[in-house]
């Protein structure tokens, strides 16, 4: 019985290229062996991370956050998980883009009481702002440019919730206070053409 033509050609090809085929078979065996011996990828945990650089004193919005999958052994203690409610949480300092967020990065809740907003405010006198501590209650005044006019009280007994920036220069410093939306609007208007200063008040909480 004669061997079919295609089969004869296949045998002839195998005889001519036996070394090549042997090499390919050996390479395939090595690859399959490595795949079989390789450990499975480590389990990961989804955590919240900063989607961009964030300033201290900020209340992160959804657009400021992204989900990051970290190996379980690299997840920092206190890492925040997707779905965590950060609407009333204030960053205690600046955060770099891509950095996992932990509870230690935020002021202890409730940083901003219900119905209030976190308002960042620049105090002109750095020496005065250096006296402040988180939790202090302060009165905010708009100073007039004319000596004859007295300062205007803008807000009374608002609580300092963050001191995010360095307060060692004479160019002023940023502070964050918790106040009502109406007072925040009044402060925003006053800061456009007035110097803002503060006075410490007794803690009436």
Residue pairs with C-beta under 8 A, 6 or more apart in sequence:
3 11
14 21
42 71
42 72
42 73
43 71
43 72
44 69
44 70
44 71
44 72
45 69
45 70
45 71
45 72
45 75
45 79
46 67
46 68
46 69
46 81
46 82
47 67
47 68
47 69
47 70
47 75
47 79
47 80
47 81
47 82
47 100
47 101
48 65
48 66
48 67
48 68
48 79
48 80
48 81
48 82
48 84
48 100
48 101
49 65
49 66
49 67
49 68
49 98
49 99
49 100
49 101
50 60
50 64
50 65
50 66
50 95
50 96
50 97
50 98
50 99
50 101
51 63
51 64
51 65
51 66
51 97
52 64
52 97
53 94
53 95
53 96
53 97
54 60
54 64
54 91
54 94
54 95
55 91
55 94
55 120
55 164
56 91
56 92
56 93
56 94
56 162
56 163
56 164
56 165
56 174
57 90
57 91
57 118
57 120
57 161
57 162
57 163
57 164
57 174
57 175
57 176
58 64
58 90
58 91
58 118
58 120
58 164
59 86
59 87
59 88
59 89
59 90
59 91
59 112
59 118
60 86
60 89
60 91
60 101
65 86
65 101
67 82
68 98
68 100
70 79
70 100
75 100
76 100
76 102
77 102
78 102
78 103
78 104
79 100
79 101
79 102
80 86
80 100
80 101
80 102
80 103
86 106
88 109
88 110
88 111
88 112
88 113
88 114
89 106
89 107
89 109
89 111
89 112
90 106
90 107
90 111
90 112
90 118
90 161
90 162
90 176
91 105
91 106
91 107
91 162
91 164
92 105
92 106
92 107
92 134
92 162
92 164
93 105
93 164
94 164
95 101
95 105
107 134
107 161
107 162
111 118
111 161
111 162
111 178
112 118
112 161
112 178
113 178
115 180
116 178
116 179
116 180
116 181
117 178
117 179
117 180
117 181
117 184
118 161
118 162
118 176
118 177
118 178
119 176
119 177
119 178
119 179
119 183
119 184
119 187
119 188
120 164
120 174
120 175
120 176
121 140
121 174
121 175
121 176
121 177
121 187
121 191
121 196
122 172
122 173
122 174
122 175
122 191
122 196
123 129
123 172
123 173
123 174
123 175
123 196
123 197
123 198
124 172
124 195
124 196
124 197
125 172
125 197
126 167
126 168
126 169
126 170
126 171
126 172
126 173
127 170
128 197
128 198
129 163
129 167
129 172
129 173
129 175
129 198
130 167
130 168
130 173
131 200
132 138
132 160
132 163
132 175
132 198
132 200
133 160
133 163
134 160
134 161
134 162
134 163
135 159
135 160
135 203
136 159
136 160
136 200
136 203
137 157
137 158
137 159
137 160
137 200
137 201
137 202
137 203
137 204
137 205
138 157
138 158
138 160
138 177
138 198
138 199
138 200
138 201
139 153
139 155
139 156
139 157
139 158
139 198
139 199
139 201
140 153
140 154
140 155
140 158
140 177
140 187
140 196
140 197
140 198
141 151
141 152
141 153
141 154
141 196
141 197
141 198
141 199
142 151
142 152
142 154
142 190
142 194
142 195
142 196
143 151
143 194
143 195
143 196
143 197
144 150
144 151
144 152
144 194
145 194
145 195
151 197
152 190
152 194
154 183
154 186
154 187
154 190
154 196
155 177
155 179
155 183
155 186
155 187
156 201
157 201
157 204
158 177
158 178
158 179
158 183
159 177
159 178
159 205
160 175
160 176
160 177
161 176
161 177
161 178
162 175
162 176
163 173
163 174
163 175
163 176
164 174
164 176
165 173
165 174
166 173
167 173
179 187
187 196
190 196
